[in-house]
Amino acid sequence: MSFRTERDPLGELEVPAKAYYGIQTQRAVENFPISGLRAPDSLITATILIKKAAAEANVAIGRLAPDVGGAIVAAADEILKGGLKDQFVVDVYQAGAGTSHNMNANEVLANRAGELLGQARGTYTGVHPNDHVNMGQSTNDVFPAATRLALLLRHRVLVEEGVQLATSLDAKADAFRNVLKVGRTHLQDAVPMTLGQEFSGYSACIARGASDVDHAATQLLELNLGGTAVGTGLNAGPEYTEQVIRTLRRYTNLDLRSAENPFRVTQSMGDVLAYSGAMRRLAVELSKVASDLRLLSMGPRAGLAEIILPSVQPGSSIMPGKVNPSIAEMVNQVCFQVIGCDTTVALACEAGQLELNVMMPVIAWNALHSSHILREAMHALRLRCIDGLVADPQRARELLDRSTAMATSLSPYIGYAATAELAKESVRTGIPIHQLALDRRLLDADRLEQILDPEAMTRPGIVGADGAASLPAGKEPPKPPRP
């Protein structure tokens, strides 16, 4: 490999001759050989959009020569179309604030723009990384803005996948609306319900989680571009700030706006923390659903087996014929990772000091990683699990009939203590509640048949009372008027 020699205030360093990045990027490569992980495409895209908008803005206000600005824009467009992505080589674990990432972008754009103007790579005579590409900017406004923008660029596909998953769960809720089963609390038999009601809860949890993420995204629309180093706007100006935000709005169709208080947005990554926290909430809800799917499908012969999940791969290298809930297990693991990423984001947000949070690189990486894997996990769960799962109504009814879940509806008629005694006796002897009540002549057969109707128990009210438990399944009773 051949090299060229570049210089910076620290001295000279050899850089690969064919590289579009320069000496500051090379120093970062040598300083931070940590994980082998590179900036996500969404962060590269967001950074380049900002650099392109800055070049256009600086040309528009007369600070940057049109030929230089045009070359920077052309180089940016090449990257936005997928070119030169291999030139972004800085590890995600790098110097604070993202200076290395920002300079990686500045150097790649400067060398490619200079090349378009006839400049050899590494000379920076026509287009300079700092003087031209970084004009009116600081890492301290570019990197937080790029982090916000990168999350926003991925936001819609994340939320839409959550909505689609909720819709699929809701379709299953409708399909299972007449499947009677045991409702369980503390993993013990509780009262009858329908499998449809259970799945309607899953759907609502995912929908609410996706809605929270959508709401949190509105906080990311505030950008501190133009605030430069600490929020004062030194070496930029109101005209530039207004122009760069307007240009980014045009590029992205997002309702971006200048930060109401640029000092807040430079000091604090709290808005990203709120978004990460919303993703954590969605991940918690999703993991609970995945765990329930595993529990309800437990079997096939010696477990609950109230639902049957699609078989997607063999489950064992030693036990022939064994099939595991592989998709749900994967989803659990992804959700644990998202929760861990959020913990990292929270710690890094807390670690900001004075005018700047220097932990932005790890904040950006973890938040963007969560956004990516959470979306992909929901997508896989929907297509490879939820859409293909089926109920086993006979098994669900068998477990219901064997349980003490129907005892609760007797309580208004014979009292809590007597009902508890019946349930205890049923567990001890295996005799159904209905038969025990008959044997003890607590109620006549017709009345017991009415009171111990499991379908009626899935609706609000006292079963057997006049007008009670008569609403259609899934409907709420009317609320009484306020006094």
C-alpha positions in Angstrom: 0.0 0.0 0.0 1.3 3.5 -0.9 1.0 6.4 1.5 0.9 10.2 1.4 2.2 12.5 4.2 -0.2 15.0 5.7 0.5 17.6 8.4 -1.6 19.0 11.3 -0.7 21.0 14.4 0.7 17.8 16.0 3.0 17.0 13.2 3.2 14.7 10.2 1.5 11.3 9.6 1.2 8.9 6.8 -2.2 8.4 5.3 -3.1 5.7 2.7 -2.6 7.4 -0.7 -6.0 6.4 -2.0 -8.0 7.4 1.1 -10.4 10.3 0.9 -10.1 10.8 4.6 -7.1 12.7 6.0 -4.7 13.0 8.9 -7.2 13.6 11.7 -9.2 10.6 10.7 -6.0 8.5 10.5 -5.1 9.6 14.0 -8.5 8.5 15.2 -8.1 5.1 13.5 -4.8 4.6 15.3 -6.0 6.0 18.6 -9.3 4.0 18.8 -8.9 0.4 17.6 -11.6 -0.6 20.0 -14.6 -2.5 18.6 -14.4 -2.6 14.8 -17.8 -1.0 14.7 -18.3 2.0 12.4 -20.8 4.9 12.3 -24.2 3.6 11.3 -25.4 4.6 7.8 -28.1 6.8 9.3 -25.5 8.9 11.2 -23.3 9.2 8.1 -26.3 10.3 6.0 -27.4 12.8 8.7 -23.9 14.3 9.0 -23.5 14.6 5.2 -27.0 16.2 4.9 -25.9 18.8 7.4 -22.6 19.5 5.6 -24.4 19.8 2.3 -27.0 22.2 3.8 -24.2 24.2 5.4 -22.3 24.6 2.1 -25.5 25.8 0.4 -26.2 28.2 3.2 -22.7 29.6 3.2 -22.9 30.2 -0.5 -26.3 31.8 -0.2 -25.1 34.3 2.4 -21.9 35.0 0.4 -19.3 33.5 2.8 -18.3 30.6 0.5 -17.3 30.8 -3.1 -20.0 29.2 -5.4 -17.5 26.8 -7.1 -16.2 25.5 -3.7 -19.7 25.2 -2.3 -20.9 23.5 -5.5 -18.1 21.0 -5.3 -18.9 20.2 -1.6 -22.5 19.7 -2.5 -21.6 17.4 -5.4 -19.3 15.4 -3.2 -22.1 15.2 -0.5 -24.5 13.9 -3.2 -22.1 11.1 -4.1 -22.1 10.0 -0.5 -25.8 10.3 -0.1 -26.2 8.0 -3.1 -24.1 5.4 -1.4 -20.6 6.3 -2.6 -17.5 6.6 -0.4 -19.2 5.0 2.7 -16.1 2.9 3.1 -14.2 6.1 3.9 -16.0 6.5 7.2 -13.5 4.5 9.3 -13.6 5.9 12.8 -14.6 3.4 15.6 -17.8 4.3 17.4 -15.8 4.4 20.6 -13.8 7.5 20.0 -12.8 10.9 21.5 -15.6 12.8 23.2 -18.2 14.9 21.4 -17.7 13.2 18.0 -14.8 15.4 16.8 -13.3 12.4 15.0 -16.5 11.6 13.2 -17.0 15.2 12.2 -13.5 15.5 10.9 -13.8 12.2 9.0 -16.8 13.8 7.2 -15.0 17.1 6.7 -11.9 15.4 5.2 -13.8 13.0 2.9 -15.9 15.9 1.6 -12.8 18.2 1.2 -10.8 15.6 -0.7 -13.6 14.6 -3.0 -14.7 18.2 -3.6 -11.1 19.2 -4.2 -10.7 16.3 -6.6 -13.7 17.6 -8.6 -11.9 20.9 -8.8 -8.6 19.4 -9.8 -7.0 19.2 -6.4 -4.9 16.2 -5.4 -6.0 14.3 -2.3 -4.4 15.5 0.9 -3.4 19.0 -0.4 -6.5 20.9 0.7 -5.4 24.0 -1.4 -8.8 24.5 -3.0 -11.2 22.9 -0.5 -10.1 22.7 3.2 -11.8 20.5 5.7 -12.1 23.2 8.4 -12.1 26.4 6.5 -14.6 25.4 3.9 -16.5 22.2 4.7 -16.8 23.0 8.4 -17.5 26.7 7.8 -19.9 28.2 10.4 -19.9 24.9 12.3 -18.5 23.1 15.4 -18.5 19.4 16.2 -20.6 20.6 19.2 -23.5 21.6 17.0 -23.0 19.2 14.1 -22.8 16.0 16.1 -25.9 16.5 18.3 -27.9 17.7 15.3 -26.7 14.7 13.3 -27.7 12.3 16.1 -31.2 13.8 16.3 -31.5 13.9 12.5 -30.3 10.2 12.2 -33.0 9.1 14.7 -35.6 11.1 12.8 -34.6 9.5 9.5 -35.2 6.0 11.0 -38.2 7.1 13.1 -41.0 6.5 10.7 -40.1 2.9 9.8 -39.8 2.1 13.5 -43.2 3.5 14.4 -44.9 2.1 11.4 -43.6 -1.4 12.2 -44.9 -1.0 15.7 -48.3 0.0 14.3 -48.3 -2.9 11.9 -47.5 -5.4 14.7 -50.3 -4.0 16.9 -52.6 -4.4 13.9 -51.6 -8.0 13.4 -52.1 -8.7 17.1 -55.5 -7.0 16.9 -56.5 -9.3 14.0 -55.6 -12.3 16.1 -57.7 -10.8 18.9 -60.7 -10.7 16.6 -60.0 -14.3 15.3 -59.8 -15.6 18.9 -62.7 -13.7 20.3 -64.7 -16.8 21.0 -61.9 -19.0 22.3 -62.6 -19.4 26.1 -59.6 -20.0 28.4 -58.3 -19.6 31.9 -57.1 -16.1 32.8 -54.1 -16.3 35.0 -52.6 -14.0 37.6 -49.4 -14.8 39.5 -49.2 -17.7 37.0 -52.2 -19.3 38.8 -55.8 -19.9 37.6 -57.8 -16.7 38.1 -61.1 -16.2 36.1 -62.3 -17.1 32.6 -61.5 -14.8 29.7 -61.2 -15.2 26.0 -57.9 -15.6 24.1 -59.1 -12.6 22.0 -59.2 -10.4 25.1 -55.7 -11.5 26.0 -54.4 -10.6 22.5 -56.3 -7.3 22.5 -54.2 -6.3 25.5 -51.1 -7.2 23.7 -52.2 -5.1 20.7 -53.0 -2.1 22.9 -49.6 -2.3 24.7 -47.6 -2.3 21.5 -49.8 0.5 20.0 -49.3 2.6 23.1 -45.5 2.0 23.1 -45.3 3.0 19.4 -47.3 6.1 20.2 -44.9 7.1 22.9 -42.0 6.7 20.6 -43.8 8.9 18.0 -44.5 11.6 20.6 -40.9 11.5 21.8 -39.6 12.2 18.3 -41.1 15.7 18.3 -38.4 16.7 20.8 -35.7 15.8 18.3 -36.9 18.4 15.8 -35.0 21.2 17.7 -31.5 21.6 16.3 -28.6 23.6 17.8 -27.0 24.2 14.4 -25.5 27.7 14.3 -24.8 27.6 18.0 -21.3 26.4 17.2 -19.0 25.6 20.2 -21.1 26.4 23.3 -24.4 27.8 21.9 -23.3 31.5 21.5 -23.1 31.2 17.7 -19.5 32.4 17.5 -18.2 32.3 13.8 -21.8 31.7 12.6 -24.7 34.1 12.5 -28.5 34.3 12.5 -28.6 34.5 8.7 -26.6 31.3 8.4 -28.6 29.5 11.1 -31.9 30.4 9.4 -30.6 29.3 6.0 -29.2 26.0 7.1 -32.3 24.9 9.0 -34.5 26.0 6.0 -32.3 24.0 3.7 -32.4 20.9 5.9 -36.2 21.1 6.1 -36.3 21.1 2.3 -34.0 18.0 2.1 -35.8 16.0 4.7 -39.5 17.1 4.7 -39.2 17.2 8.5 -40.5 20.2 10.5 -37.0 21.0 11.8 -36.5 24.2 13.8 -33.7 26.1 15.5 -33.3 25.4 19.2 -35.3 27.8 21.3 -32.3 27.7 23.7 -29.2 26.5 21.9 -27.3 26.3 25.3 -29.8 23.6 26.5 -29.4 21.6 23.3 -25.6 21.8 23.4 -25.3 21.0 27.1 -28.0 18.4 27.3 -28.8 15.2 25.4 -32.0 14.9 27.3 -34.2 14.9 24.2 -32.3 11.8 22.9 -32.7 10.2 26.3 -36.5 10.7 26.1 -36.5 9.0 22.7 -34.3 6.2 24.0 -36.6 5.8 27.0 -39.7 5.6 24.8 -37.9 2.8 22.8 -37.1 1.1 26.1 -40.8 1.2 27.1 -41.8 -0.3 23.7 -39.1 -3.0 24.1 -40.4 -3.8 27.6 -43.9 -4.2 26.3 -42.6 -6.3 23.3 -40.6 -8.6 25.5 -43.5 -9.2 27.8 -45.6 -10.2 24.7 -42.8 -12.5 23.5 -42.5 -14.2 26.9 -46.3 -14.7 27.0 -46.2 -16.3 23.6 -43.5 -18.7 24.7 -45.5 -19.5 27.8 -48.9 -20.0 26.1 -47.3 -22.2 23.4 -45.4 -24.4 25.9 -45.7 -28.0 25.0 -46.6 -29.5 22.7 -48.0 -32.2 25.0 -46.9 -31.4 28.6 -47.5 -27.7 28.7 -50.3 -25.1 28.3 -50.3 -25.3 24.5 -53.2 -22.9 24.1 -51.6 -21.5 21.0 -49.4 -23.0 18.4 -46.5 -20.9 17.0 -45.2 -21.4 13.4 -42.3 -23.8 13.2 -39.4 -21.8 11.7 -36.4 -24.1 12.4 -35.4 -27.3 14.2 -35.0 -26.7 17.9 -32.3 -29.2 19.0 -29.1 -30.8 17.8 -29.8 -33.8 20.0 -33.6 -34.1 20.4 -35.1 -35.1 17.0 -38.4 -33.4 16.3 -38.1 -30.7 18.9 -39.2 -27.2 17.8 -38.6 -24.1 19.9 -40.3 -20.7 19.9 -37.2 -19.3 18.2 -38.6 -16.0 17.0 -40.0 -15.1 20.4 -36.7 -16.0 22.0 -34.9 -13.8 19.6 -37.3 -10.9 20.4 -36.6 -11.2 24.1 -32.9 -10.9 23.5 -33.3 -7.9 21.3 -35.4 -6.2 23.9 -32.9 -6.9 26.6 -30.3 -5.2 24.4 -32.5 -2.2 23.8 -33.0 -1.9 27.6 -29.2 -2.1 28.0 -28.6 0.5 25.3 -31.0 2.8 27.1 -29.1 2.4 30.4 -25.9 3.4 28.5 -27.6 6.4 27.0 -28.9 7.5 30.5 -25.5 7.2 32.1 -23.9 9.1 29.2 -26.5 11.8 29.3 -25.9 12.3 33.0 -22.2 12.5 32.4 -22.4 15.8 30.5 -20.5 18.6 32.1 -20.8 22.4 31.9 -21.4 23.6 28.3 -21.1 20.2 26.5 -22.0 16.5 26.8 -18.8 14.9 25.4 -20.3 11.4 25.6 -22.3 12.0 22.4 -20.7 9.2 20.3 -21.8 6.4 22.7 -25.2 8.1 23.0 -25.7 8.2 19.3 -24.4 4.6 18.7 -26.7 3.1 21.3 -29.8 5.0 20.4 -29.4 4.3 16.7 -28.6 0.6 17.4 -31.8 0.3 19.5 -33.9 2.0 16.7 -32.5 -0.5 14.1 -32.8 -3.8 16.0 -36.1 -2.9 17.7 -37.7 -2.3 14.3 -36.2 -5.5 12.8 -37.3 -7.6 15.8 -40.9 -6.4 15.5 -40.9 -7.0 11.8 -39.7 -10.6 12.2 -42.2 -11.2 15.1 -45.1 -10.0 12.9 -44.2 -11.9 9.8 -42.7 -15.1 11.2 -44.7 -15.6 14.3 -47.9 -13.5 14.9 -49.4 -13.8 11.4 -49.0 -17.6 11.4 -49.9 -18.5 15.0 -53.1 -20.4 15.7 -55.2 -21.2 18.7 -56.1 -24.6 20.1 -59.7 -23.9 21.4 -60.1 -27.5 22.6 -57.0 -27.4 24.7 -57.9 -24.0 26.1 -61.4 -25.2 27.1 -60.0 -28.4 28.5 -57.8 -26.4 30.9 -60.6 -24.1 31.7 -63.0 -26.9 32.6 -60.3 -28.5 34.8 -59.5 -25.3 36.7 -61.1 -23.5 39.6 -61.3 -20.3 37.5 -65.1 -20.3 37.5 -65.5 -20.3 41.2 -65.3 -16.5 41.5 -68.8 -16.0 40.0 -70.3 -18.0 42.9 -68.9 -15.6 45.5 -71.8 -13.0 45.2 -74.3 -15.8 45.9 -72.7 -18.0 48.6 -70.0 -15.7 49.9 -66.2 -15.6 49.7 -65.5 -18.2 52.4 -67.9 -20.8 51.1 -66.6 -20.3 47.5 -63.0 -20.6 48.7 -63.8 -23.8 50.5 -65.3 -25.2 47.2 -62.2 -24.2 45.3 -59.9 -25.8 47.8 -62.0 -29.0 47.8 -62.0 -29.1 44.0 -58.2 -28.8 43.9 -57.9 -31.6 46.5 -60.3 -34.0 45.0 -60.4 -33.1 41.3 -64.2 -32.8 41.4 -65.4 -29.8 39.3 -66.8 -26.8 41.2 -70.2 -27.3 39.6 -70.5 -30.8 40.9 -69.4 -29.9 44.4 -71.9 -27.1 44.6 -74.7 -29.5 43.5 -73.6 -32.1 46.0 -73.8 -29.6 48.8 -77.1 -28.3 47.5 -75.8 -24.7 47.6 -77.9 -23.8 44.5 -80.1 -25.7 42.2 -78.8 -27.1 38.9 -80.4 -24.5 36.6 -79.1 -21.6 38.7 -75.6 -23.1 38.8 -75.7 -23.6 35.1 -76.5 -19.9 34.7 -74.0 -18.6 37.2 -71.1 -20.9 36.1 -71.4 -20.0 32.4 -67.8 -19.2 31.5 -68.7 -17.2 28.4 -70.8 -14.8 30.6 -67.9 -14.5 33.0 -65.8 -12.8 30.3 -68.1 -9.7 30.4 -68.6 -7.0 33.1 -71.2 -7.6 35.8 -72.4 -10.2 38.3 -73.2 -13.4 36.3 -76.8 -14.5 36.8 -78.0 -11.1 38.1 -80.8 -9.5 36.0 -79.2 -7.5 33.1 -75.7 -8.3 34.2 -73.0 -9.8 32.0 -75.1 -9.1 28.9 -72.8 -6.8 27.0 -71.1 -8.1 24.0 -67.6 -9.5 24.6 -64.9 -6.8 24.6 -67.3 -3.9 25.2 -67.0 -1.6 28.3 -70.2 -1.0 30.4 -71.4 2.6 30.4 -69.8 4.7 33.1 -72.2 6.2 35.7 -72.7 9.9 35.5 -70.6 12.0 37.8 -72.4 13.5 40.8 
